[in-house]
Amino acid sequence: MGWEFAAVWGDDPDQAWRWVWRRVADDSGAVLQESEAFPHLDACIDDARRNGFDQSGCDTGDTG
């Protein structure tokens, strides 16, 4: 099972982009669970951690 974080379009023009986390099946890519939408990425990541997300071992693309 994998995790993904996505910016999704919302209805509020002042905060059009919202963040969600998704748990995704490795074999099919099917979304197994999805969070509510959060206004900030850090709040979304905190909620994902409460739901089992473990950031250790993640490839964040940071090369520095």
Steps between C-alpha positions, in 0.01 A plus 500: 500500500625846415415852603452810291435863580304702250387859456135501397284784374240630744196725473631788712668756269714632789639153573445319175768234555463253787717202598395137543689180575412169342592141576543320171515127419840403358365248252201681353556864593149509648441762770438310824450801726494877453507780754288808529645807325741716700592864429871439569734213412647476851154438651438234236831325580425512875164333439663237277744418782207452738364253244818295462723697262869449582727745322820305569633342184305735272665643194429871529715594203727703729857470375660743745 
